[in-house]
Amino acid sequence: MRLFTLLALLLIVTASPQLMARNIMTEQNEAAAARDANRDARLKLEEVQKRISNQQQVVQREQDRLKEMQNEEAQVRKEIDRTQAIYDQKAKELDKAWQQRKEY
C-alpha cells in the first residue's frame, strides 16, 4: 500500500508540471487572443474616428458653402428690391408721360 501511495504521488508530481505547462499555454493563448482583439478594436476605433473627422470637415465645408449662398441670396434680394423700386418709379413716370400725351 505504501508503495502504491508512493507510486501515485510520484505520478502526480511528474504529471503536475505537464498539466501546469498546458494550463499556462492555454492562458498564454487566451491572453494573446485578448491582446489581438484589443488591438483590433483600437485600430477600428482609430479608423472610425478618422472617418468622423473627415465627415466633420465635409460638413463644415458645406456649412461654409451654404452660408456663402445665403449671403449671395441676401445680396440678390437687395438688388431685386433696388431694381424693383427703380422699375416702379420709371413705370410711374411712363404712365404720367402717357397721360400727359393723351391730354394734348
MILO-104240 format. One line per 10 residues: number of its first residue (from 0); their letters; for each residue x, y, z of N, C-alpha, C. Coordinates in pm, 1 decimal, padded with zeros to 6 digits, m for minus. Layout:
residues N
NUM) a) X:Y:Z:X:Y:Z:X:Y:Z ~ ...
end
This chain:
residues 104
0) mrlftllall) 00081.1:m00118.5:00000.0:00000.0:00000.0:00000.0:00085.7:00125.3:00000.0 ~ 00192.9:00121.0:00079.6:00283.3:00235.3:00080.6:00346.7:00254.3:m00054.9 ~ 00380.8:00145.9:m00116.1:00442.5:00152.9:m00247.6:00344.6:00212.9:m00349.1 ~ 00220.7:00171.6:m00337.3:00118.2:00223.1:m00426.8:00098.2:00373.3:m00405.0 ~ 00094.3:00418.4:m00281.0:00079.6:00560.6:m00249.4:00200.2:00637.9:m00297.9 ~ 00317.9:00581.6:m00276.3:00440.1:00646.3:m00322.4:00441.8:00655.9:m00473.4 ~ 00399.7:00550.5:m00538.5:00394.8:00549.7:m00684.2:00292.5:00652.6:m00734.5 ~ 00177.2:00662.1:m00668.5:00074.0:00759.0:m00706.8:00124.7:00900.8:m00687.2 ~ 00191.3:00926.0:m00576.0:00248.5:01059.2:m00552.6:00352.7:01092.8:m00657.4 ~ 00435.9:00995.0:m00691.3:00538.8:01015.6:m00792.5:00476.1:01048.7:m00927.7
10) livtaspqlm) 00368.9:00978.6:m00962.5:00299.3:01007.5:m01088.6:00236.9:01148.1:m01087.9 ~ 00179.7:01184.9:m00974.6:00117.7:01317.0:m00963.6:00223.1:01426.5:m00975.6 ~ 00337.4:01407.3:m00907.9:00443.8:01507.5:m00912.2:00500.4:01519.9:m01052.1 ~ 00518.7:01407.8:m01121.2:00574.3:01414.9:m01256.8:00472.7:01466.6:m01356.3 ~ 00349.4:01437.0:m01339.2:00246.5:01482.6:m01432.5:00210.2:01627.9:m01406.0 ~ 00229.5:01673.1:m01288.2:00191.0:01808.3:m01248.9:00255.9:01916.5:m01334.1 ~ 00385.1:01916.4:m01358.6:00442.8:02021.5:m01444.7:00385.3:02020.1:m01585.5 ~ 00356.8:01901.5:m01637.7:00298.9:01895.7:m01772.1:00158.8:01955.6:m01773.1 ~ 00080.3:01926.3:m01670.5:m00053.1:01984.1:m01661.0:m00043.9:02135.3:m01645.5 ~ 00046.3:02180.8:m01563.1:00063.2:02324.0:m01543.4:00112.0:02390.8:m01671.0
20) arnimteqne) 00200.7:02323.8:m01742.1:00252.4:02379.3:m01867.4:00138.7:02396.0:m01966.9 ~ 00048.5:02300.1:m01974.2:m00064.9:02311.2:m02065.5:m00158.5:02424.5:m02021.8 ~ m00178.3:02437.2:m01893.4:m00263.8:02544.4:m01844.2:m00201.2:02680.2:m01874.0 ~ m00071.5:02692.0:m01857.6:m00003.1:02817.5:m01888.1:m00011.2:02846.5:m02036.9 ~ 00005.4:02743.5:m02117.6:m00002.5:02762.2:m02262.7:m00142.4:02809.0:m02301.5 ~ m00242.4:02750.8:m02239.2:m00379.6:02793.1:m02266.6:m00398.3:02938.8:m02226.7 ~ m00348.9:02974.1:m02108.7:m00359.5:03111.9:m02062.1:m00283.3:03207.4:m02153.6 ~ m00165.8:03163.8:m02200.3:m00088.3:03248.6:m02292.5:m00166.2:03270.6:m02422.2 ~ m00224.3:03164.1:m02472.4:m00302.1:03175.6:m02596.8:m00422.7:03266.4:m02577.7 ~ m00491.1:03251.0:m02464.3:m00607.0:03335.6:m02437.4:m00566.2:03481.7:m02419.0
30) aaaardanrd) m00454.0:03502.6:m02350.7:m00405.0:03639.3:m02331.9:m00365.1:03701.1:m02466.3 ~ m00299.8:03622.8:m02550.6:m00260.1:03672.7:m02682.9:m00383.8:03704.7:m02767.3 ~ m00484.1:03618.6:m02760.4:m00607.7:03642.1:m02836.0:m00677.2:03768.9:m02784.8 ~ m00678.8:03786.9:m02653.0:m00740.5:03906.5:m02596.0:m00662.4:04030.8:m02636.1 ~ m00529.2:04021.8:m02636.8:m00445.1:04135.0:m02678.3:m00473.0:04169.9:m02823.8 ~ m00481.5:04068.1:m02909.0:m00508.6:04091.9:m03050.8:m00647.1:04152.9:m03071.3 ~ m00745.8:04103.6:m02997.3:m00881.0:04158.6:m03007.9:m00882.6:04304.5:m02964.1 ~ m00807.7:04335.0:m02857.8:m00799.6:04472.7:m02809.7:m00731.7:04561.6:m02912.7 ~ m00624.1:04512.4:m02972.4:m00553.7:04590.5:m03076.1:m00645.8:04614.9:m03194.7 ~ m00718.5:04510.3:m03235.6:m00810.7:04525.5:m03347.8:m00919.7:04627.2:m03316.3
40) arlkleevqk) m00970.8:04623.0:m03194.6:m01075.0:04718.9:m03155.2:m01020.2:04860.8:m03154.2 ~ m00897.2:04878.3:m03107.2:m00836.1:05012.0:m03105.1:m00813.0:05063.7:m03247.5 ~ m00768.4:04975.3:m03335.9:m00748.6:05015.2:m03476.0:m00881.6:05052.7:m03539.8 ~ m00985.4:04976.7:m03508.6:m01118.0:05007.9:m03562.7:m01165.7:05142.0:m03509.7 ~ m01140.6:05169.0:m03381.1:m01177.5:05298.3:m03323.0:m01104.9:05412.1:m03394.4 ~ m00975.5:05396.0:m03418.3:m00898.7:05499.1:m03489.2:m00955.8:05523.1:m03628.2 ~ m00993.2:05414.5:m03696.0:m01049.9:05426.4:m03830.5:m01182.8:05501.5:m03826.0 ~ m01267.1:05466.7:m03730.5:m01396.7:05534.1:m03717.0:m01375.8:05681.2:m03682.1 ~ m01280.6:05710.5:m03594.0:m01253.6:05849.1:m03557.5:m01203.3:05928.7:m03677.3 ~ m01121.4:05866.9:m03762.2:m01074.1:05935.1:m03883.2:m01191.3:05964.7:m03976.2
50) risnqqqvvq) m01281.5:05866.6:m03992.5:m01397.8:05888.0:m04079.1:m01487.7:05998.2:m04023.4 ~ m01503.2:06000.4:m03891.1:m01583.5:06105.7:m03828.0:m01519.1:06241.4:m03853.4 ~ m01387.9:06249.7:m03835.7:m01316.6:06375.2:m03858.5:m01332.0:06421.2:m04003.2 ~ m01316.4:06329.1:m04096.1:m01331.9:06362.7:m04237.6:m01473.9:06412.3:m04266.0 ~ m01573.0:06343.7:m04208.1:m01711.6:06383.5:m04230.5:m01739.2:06520.1:m04168.8 ~ m01680.9:06547.2:m04051.9:m01698.5:06678.0:m03990.2:m01638.9:06787.3:m04078.2 ~ m01526.5:06758.2:m04142.2:m01466.2:06855.8:m04232.7:m01557.0:06880.1:m04353.2 ~ m01616.1:06773.3:m04405.2:m01708.7:06786.8:m04518.1:m01828.7:06871.0:m04476.3 ~ m01883.0:06841.4:m04358.7:m01998.3:06916.8:m04308.6:m01961.5:07064.0:m04291.9 ~ m01844.4:07091.2:m04236.3:m01801.1:07230.6:m04216.9:m01789.1:07303.6:m04350.1
60) reqdrlkemq) m01728.3:07234.9:m04449.5:m01716.8:07297.5:m04582.3:m01854.5:07325.6:m04640.3 ~ m01947.0:07232.2:m04624.4:m02081.7:07250.9:m04678.2:m02155.7:07361.4:m04603.2 ~ m02133.8:07370.6:m04472.5:m02196.0:07480.2:m04396.1:m02140.5:07614.8:m04440.8 ~ m02010.1:07620.5:m04465.6:m01949.6:07744.3:m04516.3:m02006.9:07779.2:m04652.5 ~ m02020.5:07678.7:m04736.6:m02075.9:07699.1:m04871.1:m02220.8:07747.3:m04861.8 ~ m02297.3:07686.6:m04771.6:m02435.8:07727.8:m04752.1:m02443.0:07873.3:m04706.1 ~ m02355.5:07910.4:m04613.5:m02352.6:08048.8:m04563.7:m02322.5:08145.9:m04678.4 ~ m02228.4:08108.5:m04763.5:m02195.8:08193.5:m04879.0:m02316.9:08209.2:m04970.5 ~ m02387.2:08099.3:m04995.4:m02505.3:08106.0:m05082.4:m02615.2:08190.2:m05017.7 ~ m02630.8:08179.7:m04885.2:m02730.9:08260.9:m04816.4:m02694.8:08409.0:m04824.1
70) neeaqvrkei) m02566.1:08439.7:m04812.4:m02521.3:08578.8:m04827.5:m02547.7:08627.9:m04969.0 ~ m02519.3:08542.6:m05065.4:m02544.3:08579.6:m05205.2:m02694.0:08601.4:m05227.9 ~ m02776.2:08515.5:m05168.2:m02921.2:08531.0:m05181.2:m02965.9:08665.5:m05123.4 ~ m02911.6:08701.6:m05008.2:m02947.8:08829.5:m04945.6:m02909.2:08945.9:m05035.9 ~ m02791.4:08937.3:m05098.5:m02747.2:09043.9:m05189.0:m02838.4:09052.0:m05311.5 ~ m02875.5:08937.0:m05365.2:m02963.3:08935.1:m05482.5:m03100.3:08992.1:m05446.5 ~ m03150.2:08959.3:m05328.6:m03279.6:09014.5:m05284.7:m03271.9:09167.5:m05272.0 ~ m03159.1:09217.6:m05219.4:m03141.1:09363.1:m05210.6:m03140.8:09423.9:m05350.6 ~ m03072.2:09354.8:m05442.8:m03067.4:09403.7:m05580.8:m03207.4:09402.5:m05643.3 ~ m03285.0:09299.0:m05612.3:m03422.3:09293.1:m05663.3:m03503.8:09409.2:m05607.3
80) drtqaiydqk) m03491.4:09434.4:m05478.1:m03564.7:09545.3:m05416.5:m03524.8:09678.0:m05480.3 ~ m03393.3:09696.3:m05503.0:m03343.6:09820.4:m05562.9:m03395.9:09836.0:m05705.4 ~ m03383.6:09730.4:m05784.2:m03428.2:09740.1:m05924.0:m03579.6:09749.2:m05933.8 ~ m03652.4:09686.8:m05839.0:m03799.1:09697.5:m05837.8:m03840.9:09840.6:m05810.4 ~ m03770.4:09905.3:m05717.9:m03801.9:10044.6:m05686.2:m03777.0:10133.8:m05807.9 ~ m03666.7:10110.1:m05876.1:m03635.7:10188.4:m05996.8:m03740.7:10162.5:m06103.7 ~ m03775.6:10033.6:m06120.8:m03877.2:09999.1:m06220.6:m04010.8:10065.0:m06187.9 ~ m04051.3:10058.4:m06062.1:m04178.9:10121.2:m06022.3:m04177.1:10271.0:m06052.1 ~ m04064.7:10334.5:m06021.8:m04051.8:10478.0:m06047.5:m04060.2:10506.3:m06197.1 ~ m03986.8:10428.2:m06277.8:m03986.0:10450.6:m06423.0:m04123.0:10418.4:m06483.4
90) akeldkawqq) m04189.7:10315.8:m06433.6:m04322.8:10282.1:m06484.4:m04421.3:10393.6:m06450.9 ~ m04407.3:10452.4:m06332.6:m04493.6:10564.3:m06292.2:m04469.7:10684.9:m06382.1 ~ m04341.9:10712.1:m06410.5:m04307.5:10823.8:m06498.9:m04361.9:10799.4:m06639.5 ~ m04354.2:10674.0:m06685.2:m04406.8:10640.2:m06817.7:m04557.9:10659.0:m06820.5 ~ m04625.2:10611.7:m06717.6:m04771.3:10630.2:m06712.1:m04807.8:10778.9:m06713.4 ~ m04729.7:10856.7:m06640.5:m04753.4:11001.2:m06634.3:m04732.0:11064.0:m06773.0 ~ m04626.1:11018.4:m06841.7:m04598.2:11071.0:m06976.3:m04710.5:11032.9:m07071.6 ~ m04762.6:10912.1:m07062.5:m04873.6:10871.1:m07149.3:m04998.8:10952.8:m07117.0 ~ m05017.8:10975.8:m06991.2:m05135.2:11054.2:m06950.5:m05124.8:11198.0:m07005.0 ~ m05005.0:11253.7:m06995.4:m04985.6:11390.2:m07046.1:m05002.8:11392.5:m07199.1
100) rkey) m04958.2:11290.4:m07265.6:m04968.0:11286.0:m07411.8:m05115.3:11277.8:m07452.2 ~ m05195.0:11203.1:m07373.9:m05335.9:11193.4:m07406.1:m05407.2:11327.1:m07387.0 ~ m05359.2:11402.9:m07292.4:m05423.4:11531.3:m07261.5:m05393.3:11635.5:m07368.8 ~ m05293.3:11619.4:m07447.8:m05261.9:11718.3:m07552.8:m05347.0:11697.6:m07668.3
end
